[in-house]
Amino acid sequence: MKKIECVVRPTVLEELETKINDVATGMTVTYVKGCGTQKGETQLYRGATVQVNLLAKIKIEVVVPDDKAEEVVELLQQICRTGEIGDGKIFVLPVEETVRIRTGERGDQAL
């Protein structure tokens, strides 16, 4: 199994919600703030210019069987890519075990 974490712009959430369910059984969404290459942005607040270093992003977490991981990564790239700095990052991590608390199912059956 693989855990796919994706930190992206909040504007893509609606489309991700509808399309990720075709490939995975669920996802976790966390609202986060961060900076990377983009290094923040300049905004106008009450007539004054303000440098905002931590930008609002969302973190999507999905756990899928190994054979679905590449399909999920490609879907995330397709939906989230604008070609501009700040599109985000995708991380793919191995998952040792999954246990469904309610039934005790393990592995792929717990997904």
Phi and psi in radians as a Rosetta constraint file:
Dihedral C 1 N 2 CA 2 C 2 CIRCULARHARMONIC -2.245 0.35
Dihedral N 2 CA 2 C 2 N 3 CIRCULARHARMONIC 2.493 0.35
Dihedral C 2 N 3 CA 3 C 3 CIRCULARHARMONIC -1.834 0.35
Dihedral N 3 CA 3 C 3 N 4 CIRCULARHARMONIC 2.197 0.35
Dihedral C 3 N 4 CA 4 C 4 CIRCULARHARMONIC -1.938 0.35
Dihedral N 4 CA 4 C 4 N 5 CIRCULARHARMONIC 2.085 0.35
Dihedral C 4 N 5 CA 5 C 5 CIRCULARHARMONIC -1.932 0.35
Dihedral N 5 CA 5 C 5 N 6 CIRCULARHARMONIC 2.359 0.35
Dihedral C 5 N 6 CA 6 C 6 CIRCULARHARMONIC -2.386 0.35
Dihedral N 6 CA 6 C 6 N 7 CIRCULARHARMONIC 2.155 0.35
Dihedral C 6 N 7 CA 7 C 7 CIRCULARHARMONIC -1.897 0.35
Dihedral N 7 CA 7 C 7 N 8 CIRCULARHARMONIC 2.016 0.35
Dihedral C 7 N 8 CA 8 C 8 CIRCULARHARMONIC -2.473 0.35
Dihedral N 8 CA 8 C 8 N 9 CIRCULARHARMONIC 3.096 0.35
Dihedral C 8 N 9 CA 9 C 9 CIRCULARHARMONIC -1.172 0.35
Dihedral N 9 CA 9 C 9 N 10 CIRCULARHARMONIC 2.484 0.35
Dihedral C 9 N 10 CA 10 C 10 CIRCULARHARMONIC -1.108 0.35
Dihedral N 10 CA 10 C 10 N 11 CIRCULARHARMONIC -0.363 0.35
Dihedral C 10 N 11 CA 11 C 11 CIRCULARHARMONIC -1.171 0.35
Dihedral N 11 CA 11 C 11 N 12 CIRCULARHARMONIC -0.284 0.35
Dihedral C 11 N 12 CA 12 C 12 CIRCULARHARMONIC -1.622 0.35
Dihedral N 12 CA 12 C 12 N 13 CIRCULARHARMONIC -0.061 0.35
Dihedral C 12 N 13 CA 13 C 13 CIRCULARHARMONIC -1.036 0.35
Dihedral N 13 CA 13 C 13 N 14 CIRCULARHARMONIC -0.791 0.35
Dihedral C 13 N 14 CA 14 C 14 CIRCULARHARMONIC -1.037 0.35
Dihedral N 14 CA 14 C 14 N 15 CIRCULARHARMONIC -0.807 0.35
Dihedral C 14 N 15 CA 15 C 15 CIRCULARHARMONIC -1.182 0.35
Dihedral N 15 CA 15 C 15 N 16 CIRCULARHARMONIC -0.682 0.35
Dihedral C 15 N 16 CA 16 C 16 CIRCULARHARMONIC -1.073 0.35
Dihedral N 16 CA 16 C 16 N 17 CIRCULARHARMONIC -0.744 0.35
Dihedral C 16 N 17 CA 17 C 17 CIRCULARHARMONIC -1.002 0.35
Dihedral N 17 CA 17 C 17 N 18 CIRCULARHARMONIC -0.741 0.35
Dihedral C 17 N 18 CA 18 C 18 CIRCULARHARMONIC -1.317 0.35
Dihedral N 18 CA 18 C 18 N 19 CIRCULARHARMONIC -0.633 0.35
Dihedral C 18 N 19 CA 19 C 19 CIRCULARHARMONIC -1.582 0.35
Dihedral N 19 CA 19 C 19 N 20 CIRCULARHARMONIC -0.465 0.35
Dihedral C 19 N 20 CA 20 C 20 CIRCULARHARMONIC -1.210 0.35
Dihedral N 20 CA 20 C 20 N 21 CIRCULARHARMONIC -0.491 0.35
Dihedral C 20 N 21 CA 21 C 21 CIRCULARHARMONIC -1.187 0.35
Dihedral N 21 CA 21 C 21 N 22 CIRCULARHARMONIC -0.290 0.35
Dihedral C 21 N 22 CA 22 C 22 CIRCULARHARMONIC -1.279 0.35
Dihedral N 22 CA 22 C 22 N 23 CIRCULARHARMONIC -0.385 0.35
Dihedral C 22 N 23 CA 23 C 23 CIRCULARHARMONIC -1.968 0.35
Dihedral N 23 CA 23 C 23 N 24 CIRCULARHARMONIC -0.638 0.35
Dihedral C 23 N 24 CA 24 C 24 CIRCULARHARMONIC -2.127 0.35
Dihedral N 24 CA 24 C 24 N 25 CIRCULARHARMONIC 2.840 0.35
Dihedral C 24 N 25 CA 25 C 25 CIRCULARHARMONIC -1.486 0.35
Dihedral N 25 CA 25 C 25 N 26 CIRCULARHARMONIC -0.190 0.35
Dihedral C 25 N 26 CA 26 C 26 CIRCULARHARMONIC 3.114 0.35
Dihedral N 26 CA 26 C 26 N 27 CIRCULARHARMONIC 3.044 0.35
Dihedral C 26 N 27 CA 27 C 27 CIRCULARHARMONIC -2.688 0.35
Dihedral N 27 CA 27 C 27 N 28 CIRCULARHARMONIC 2.789 0.35
Dihedral C 27 N 28 CA 28 C 28 CIRCULARHARMONIC -2.006 0.35
Dihedral N 28 CA 28 C 28 N 29 CIRCULARHARMONIC 2.344 0.35
Dihedral C 28 N 29 CA 29 C 29 CIRCULARHARMONIC -2.072 0.35
Dihedral N 29 CA 29 C 29 N 30 CIRCULARHARMONIC 2.251 0.35
Dihedral C 29 N 30 CA 30 C 30 CIRCULARHARMONIC -2.206 0.35
Dihedral N 30 CA 30 C 30 N 31 CIRCULARHARMONIC 2.337 0.35
Dihedral C 30 N 31 CA 31 C 31 CIRCULARHARMONIC -1.504 0.35
Dihedral N 31 CA 31 C 31 N 32 CIRCULARHARMONIC 2.149 0.35
Dihedral C 31 N 32 CA 32 C 32 CIRCULARHARMONIC -2.287 0.35
Dihedral N 32 CA 32 C 32 N 33 CIRCULARHARMONIC 2.949 0.35
Dihedral C 32 N 33 CA 33 C 33 CIRCULARHARMONIC -2.212 0.35
Dihedral N 33 CA 33 C 33 N 34 CIRCULARHARMONIC 2.535 0.35
Dihedral C 33 N 34 CA 34 C 34 CIRCULARHARMONIC -2.997 0.35
Dihedral N 34 CA 34 C 34 N 35 CIRCULARHARMONIC 3.089 0.35
Dihedral C 34 N 35 CA 35 C 35 CIRCULARHARMONIC -2.561 0.35
Dihedral N 35 CA 35 C 35 N 36 CIRCULARHARMONIC 2.699 0.35
Dihedral C 35 N 36 CA 36 C 36 CIRCULARHARMONIC -2.525 0.35
Dihedral N 36 CA 36 C 36 N 37 CIRCULARHARMONIC -2.241 0.35
Dihedral C 36 N 37 CA 37 C 37 CIRCULARHARMONIC -1.040 0.35
Dihedral N 37 CA 37 C 37 N 38 CIRCULARHARMONIC -0.574 0.35
Dihedral C 37 N 38 CA 38 C 38 CIRCULARHARMONIC -1.120 0.35
Dihedral N 38 CA 38 C 38 N 39 CIRCULARHARMONIC -0.550 0.35
Dihedral C 38 N 39 CA 39 C 39 CIRCULARHARMONIC 0.986 0.35
Dihedral N 39 CA 39 C 39 N 40 CIRCULARHARMONIC 0.579 0.35
Dihedral C 39 N 40 CA 40 C 40 CIRCULARHARMONIC 1.496 0.35
Dihedral N 40 CA 40 C 40 N 41 CIRCULARHARMONIC -2.922 0.35
Dihedral C 40 N 41 CA 41 C 41 CIRCULARHARMONIC -2.664 0.35
Dihedral N 41 CA 41 C 41 N 42 CIRCULARHARMONIC 2.842 0.35
Dihedral C 41 N 42 CA 42 C 42 CIRCULARHARMONIC -1.707 0.35
Dihedral N 42 CA 42 C 42 N 43 CIRCULARHARMONIC 2.289 0.35
Dihedral C 42 N 43 CA 43 C 43 CIRCULARHARMONIC -2.217 0.35
Dihedral N 43 CA 43 C 43 N 44 CIRCULARHARMONIC 2.761 0.35
Dihedral C 43 N 44 CA 44 C 44 CIRCULARHARMONIC -1.758 0.35
Dihedral N 44 CA 44 C 44 N 45 CIRCULARHARMONIC 2.105 0.35
Dihedral C 44 N 45 CA 45 C 45 CIRCULARHARMONIC -2.248 0.35
Dihedral N 45 CA 45 C 45 N 46 CIRCULARHARMONIC 1.979 0.35
Dihedral C 45 N 46 CA 46 C 46 CIRCULARHARMONIC 0.910 0.35
Dihedral N 46 CA 46 C 46 N 47 CIRCULARHARMONIC 0.750 0.35
Dihedral C 46 N 47 CA 47 C 47 CIRCULARHARMONIC 1.454 0.35
Dihedral N 47 CA 47 C 47 N 48 CIRCULARHARMONIC -0.081 0.35
Dihedral C 47 N 48 CA 48 C 48 CIRCULARHARMONIC -1.937 0.35
Dihedral N 48 CA 48 C 48 N 49 CIRCULARHARMONIC 2.549 0.35
Dihedral C 48 N 49 CA 49 C 49 CIRCULARHARMONIC -1.444 0.35
Dihedral N 49 CA 49 C 49 N 50 CIRCULARHARMONIC 2.245 0.35
Dihedral C 49 N 50 CA 50 C 50 CIRCULARHARMONIC -2.214 0.35
Dihedral N 50 CA 50 C 50 N 51 CIRCULARHARMONIC 2.361 0.35
Dihedral C 50 N 51 CA 51 C 51 CIRCULARHARMONIC -1.587 0.35
Dihedral N 51 CA 51 C 51 N 52 CIRCULARHARMONIC 2.062 0.35
Dihedral C 51 N 52 CA 52 C 52 CIRCULARHARMONIC -1.798 0.35
Dihedral N 52 CA 52 C 52 N 53 CIRCULARHARMONIC 1.985 0.35
Dihedral C 52 N 53 CA 53 C 53 CIRCULARHARMONIC -1.525 0.35
Dihedral N 53 CA 53 C 53 N 54 CIRCULARHARMONIC -0.618 0.35
Dihedral C 53 N 54 CA 54 C 54 CIRCULARHARMONIC -1.786 0.35
Dihedral N 54 CA 54 C 54 N 55 CIRCULARHARMONIC 2.036 0.35
Dihedral C 54 N 55 CA 55 C 55 CIRCULARHARMONIC -1.718 0.35
Dihedral N 55 CA 55 C 55 N 56 CIRCULARHARMONIC 2.601 0.35
Dihedral C 55 N 56 CA 56 C 56 CIRCULARHARMONIC -1.212 0.35
Dihedral N 56 CA 56 C 56 N 57 CIRCULARHARMONIC 2.246 0.35
Dihedral C 56 N 57 CA 57 C 57 CIRCULARHARMONIC -2.398 0.35
Dihedral N 57 CA 57 C 57 N 58 CIRCULARHARMONIC 3.007 0.35
Dihedral C 57 N 58 CA 58 C 58 CIRCULARHARMONIC -2.142 0.35
Dihedral N 58 CA 58 C 58 N 59 CIRCULARHARMONIC 2.568 0.35
Dihedral C 58 N 59 CA 59 C 59 CIRCULARHARMONIC -1.992 0.35
Dihedral N 59 CA 59 C 59 N 60 CIRCULARHARMONIC 2.107 0.35
Dihedral C 59 N 60 CA 60 C 60 CIRCULARHARMONIC -1.774 0.35
Dihedral N 60 CA 60 C 60 N 61 CIRCULARHARMONIC 2.317 0.35
Dihedral C 60 N 61 CA 61 C 61 CIRCULARHARMONIC -2.170 0.35
Dihedral N 61 CA 61 C 61 N 62 CIRCULARHARMONIC 2.244 0.35
Dihedral C 61 N 62 CA 62 C 62 CIRCULARHARMONIC -2.392 0.35
Dihedral N 62 CA 62 C 62 N 63 CIRCULARHARMONIC 2.358 0.35
Dihedral C 62 N 63 CA 63 C 63 CIRCULARHARMONIC -1.976 0.35
Dihedral N 63 CA 63 C 63 N 64 CIRCULARHARMONIC 2.196 0.35
Dihedral C 63 N 64 CA 64 C 64 CIRCULARHARMONIC -2.373 0.35
Dihedral N 64 CA 64 C 64 N 65 CIRCULARHARMONIC 2.793 0.35
Dihedral C 64 N 65 CA 65 C 65 CIRCULARHARMONIC -1.062 0.35
Dihedral N 65 CA 65 C 65 N 66 CIRCULARHARMONIC 2.706 0.35
Dihedral C 65 N 66 CA 66 C 66 CIRCULARHARMONIC -0.902 0.35
Dihedral N 66 CA 66 C 66 N 67 CIRCULARHARMONIC -0.696 0.35
Dihedral C 66 N 67 CA 67 C 67 CIRCULARHARMONIC -1.255 0.35
Dihedral N 67 CA 67 C 67 N 68 CIRCULARHARMONIC -0.211 0.35
Dihedral C 67 N 68 CA 68 C 68 CIRCULARHARMONIC -1.756 0.35
Dihedral N 68 CA 68 C 68 N 69 CIRCULARHARMONIC -0.165 0.35
Dihedral C 68 N 69 CA 69 C 69 CIRCULARHARMONIC -1.032 0.35
Dihedral N 69 CA 69 C 69 N 70 CIRCULARHARMONIC -0.850 0.35
Dihedral C 69 N 70 CA 70 C 70 CIRCULARHARMONIC -1.112 0.35
Dihedral N 70 CA 70 C 70 N 71 CIRCULARHARMONIC -0.647 0.35
Dihedral C 70 N 71 CA 71 C 71 CIRCULARHARMONIC -1.101 0.35
Dihedral N 71 CA 71 C 71 N 72 CIRCULARHARMONIC -0.710 0.35
Dihedral C 71 N 72 CA 72 C 72 CIRCULARHARMONIC -1.184 0.35
Dihedral N 72 CA 72 C 72 N 73 CIRCULARHARMONIC -0.754 0.35
Dihedral C 72 N 73 CA 73 C 73 CIRCULARHARMONIC -1.054 0.35
Dihedral N 73 CA 73 C 73 N 74 CIRCULARHARMONIC -0.786 0.35
Dihedral C 73 N 74 CA 74 C 74 CIRCULARHARMONIC -1.104 0.35
Dihedral N 74 CA 74 C 74 N 75 CIRCULARHARMONIC -0.706 0.35
Dihedral C 74 N 75 CA 75 C 75 CIRCULARHARMONIC -1.096 0.35
Dihedral N 75 CA 75 C 75 N 76 CIRCULARHARMONIC -0.779 0.35
Dihedral C 75 N 76 CA 76 C 76 CIRCULARHARMONIC -1.076 0.35
Dihedral N 76 CA 76 C 76 N 77 CIRCULARHARMONIC -0.752 0.35
Dihedral C 76 N 77 CA 77 C 77 CIRCULARHARMONIC -1.074 0.35
Dihedral N 77 CA 77 C 77 N 78 CIRCULARHARMONIC -0.783 0.35
Dihedral C 77 N 78 CA 78 C 78 CIRCULARHARMONIC -1.066 0.35
Dihedral N 78 CA 78 C 78 N 79 CIRCULARHARMONIC -0.764 0.35
Dihedral C 78 N 79 CA 79 C 79 CIRCULARHARMONIC -1.332 0.35
Dihedral N 79 CA 79 C 79 N 80 CIRCULARHARMONIC -0.676 0.35
Dihedral C 79 N 80 CA 80 C 80 CIRCULARHARMONIC -1.596 0.35
Dihedral N 80 CA 80 C 80 N 81 CIRCULARHARMONIC -0.264 0.35
Dihedral C 80 N 81 CA 81 C 81 CIRCULARHARMONIC -1.368 0.35
Dihedral N 81 CA 81 C 81 N 82 CIRCULARHARMONIC 2.131 0.35
Dihedral C 81 N 82 CA 82 C 82 CIRCULARHARMONIC -1.957 0.35
Dihedral N 82 CA 82 C 82 N 83 CIRCULARHARMONIC -0.290 0.35
Dihedral C 82 N 83 CA 83 C 83 CIRCULARHARMONIC 1.588 0.35
Dihedral N 83 CA 83 C 83 N 84 CIRCULARHARMONIC 0.002 0.35
Dihedral C 83 N 84 CA 84 C 84 CIRCULARHARMONIC -1.792 0.35
Dihedral N 84 CA 84 C 84 N 85 CIRCULARHARMONIC 2.750 0.35
Dihedral C 84 N 85 CA 85 C 85 CIRCULARHARMONIC -1.075 0.35
Dihedral N 85 CA 85 C 85 N 86 CIRCULARHARMONIC 2.398 0.35
Dihedral C 85 N 86 CA 86 C 86 CIRCULARHARMONIC 1.796 0.35
Dihedral N 86 CA 86 C 86 N 87 CIRCULARHARMONIC 0.099 0.35
Dihedral C 86 N 87 CA 87 C 87 CIRCULARHARMONIC -1.121 0.35
Dihedral N 87 CA 87 C 87 N 88 CIRCULARHARMONIC -0.518 0.35
Dihedral C 87 N 88 CA 88 C 88 CIRCULARHARMONIC 2.072 0.35
Dihedral N 88 CA 88 C 88 N 89 CIRCULARHARMONIC -2.945 0.35
Dihedral C 88 N 89 CA 89 C 89 CIRCULARHARMONIC -2.424 0.35
Dihedral N 89 CA 89 C 89 N 90 CIRCULARHARMONIC 2.690 0.35
Dihedral C 89 N 90 CA 90 C 90 CIRCULARHARMONIC -2.151 0.35
Dihedral N 90 CA 90 C 90 N 91 CIRCULARHARMONIC 2.310 0.35
Dihedral C 90 N 91 CA 91 C 91 CIRCULARHARMONIC -2.097 0.35
Dihedral N 91 CA 91 C 91 N 92 CIRCULARHARMONIC 2.327 0.35
Dihedral C 91 N 92 CA 92 C 92 CIRCULARHARMONIC -2.034 0.35
Dihedral N 92 CA 92 C 92 N 93 CIRCULARHARMONIC 2.139 0.35
Dihedral C 92 N 93 CA 93 C 93 CIRCULARHARMONIC -2.192 0.35
Dihedral N 93 CA 93 C 93 N 94 CIRCULARHARMONIC 2.575 0.35
Dihedral C 93 N 94 CA 94 C 94 CIRCULARHARMONIC -1.303 0.35
Dihedral N 94 CA 94 C 94 N 95 CIRCULARHARMONIC 2.562 0.35
Dihedral C 94 N 95 CA 95 C 95 CIRCULARHARMONIC -2.062 0.35
Dihedral N 95 CA 95 C 95 N 96 CIRCULARHARMONIC 2.157 0.35
Dihedral C 95 N 96 CA 96 C 96 CIRCULARHARMONIC -1.266 0.35
Dihedral N 96 CA 96 C 96 N 97 CIRCULARHARMONIC -0.803 0.35
Dihedral C 96 N 97 CA 97 C 97 CIRCULARHARMONIC -2.683 0.35
Dihedral N 97 CA 97 C 97 N 98 CIRCULARHARMONIC 2.590 0.35
Dihedral C 97 N 98 CA 98 C 98 CIRCULARHARMONIC -2.261 0.35
Dihedral N 98 CA 98 C 98 N 99 CIRCULARHARMONIC 2.366 0.35
Dihedral C 98 N 99 CA 99 C 99 CIRCULARHARMONIC -2.267 0.35
Dihedral N 99 CA 99 C 99 N 100 CIRCULARHARMONIC 2.189 0.35
Dihedral C 99 N 100 CA 100 C 100 CIRCULARHARMONIC -1.439 0.35
Dihedral N 100 CA 100 C 100 N 101 CIRCULARHARMONIC 2.057 0.35
Dihedral C 100 N 101 CA 101 C 101 CIRCULARHARMONIC -1.074 0.35
Dihedral N 101 CA 101 C 101 N 102 CIRCULARHARMONIC -0.758 0.35
Dihedral C 101 N 102 CA 102 C 102 CIRCULARHARMONIC -1.071 0.35
Dihedral N 102 CA 102 C 102 N 103 CIRCULARHARMONIC -0.748 0.35
Dihedral C 102 N 103 CA 103 C 103 CIRCULARHARMONIC -1.933 0.35
Dihedral N 103 CA 103 C 103 N 104 CIRCULARHARMONIC -0.291 0.35
Dihedral C 103 N 104 CA 104 C 104 CIRCULARHARMONIC 1.461 0.35
Dihedral N 104 CA 104 C 104 N 105 CIRCULARHARMONIC 0.041 0.35
Dihedral C 104 N 105 CA 105 C 105 CIRCULARHARMONIC -1.040 0.35
Dihedral N 105 CA 105 C 105 N 106 CIRCULARHARMONIC 2.599 0.35
Dihedral C 105 N 106 CA 106 C 106 CIRCULARHARMONIC -2.245 0.35
Dihedral N 106 CA 106 C 106 N 107 CIRCULARHARMONIC 2.811 0.35
Dihedral C 106 N 107 CA 107 C 107 CIRCULARHARMONIC 1.209 0.35
Dihedral N 107 CA 107 C 107 N 108 CIRCULARHARMONIC -2.556 0.35
Dihedral C 107 N 108 CA 108 C 108 CIRCULARHARMONIC -1.051 0.35
Dihedral N 108 CA 108 C 108 N 109 CIRCULARHARMONIC -0.513 0.35
Dihedral C 108 N 109 CA 109 C 109 CIRCULARHARMONIC -1.174 0.35
Dihedral N 109 CA 109 C 109 N 110 CIRCULARHARMONIC -0.433 0.35
Dihedral C 109 N 110 CA 110 C 110 CIRCULARHARMONIC -1.378 0.35
Dihedral N 110 CA 110 C 110 N 111 CIRCULARHARMONIC -0.236 0.35
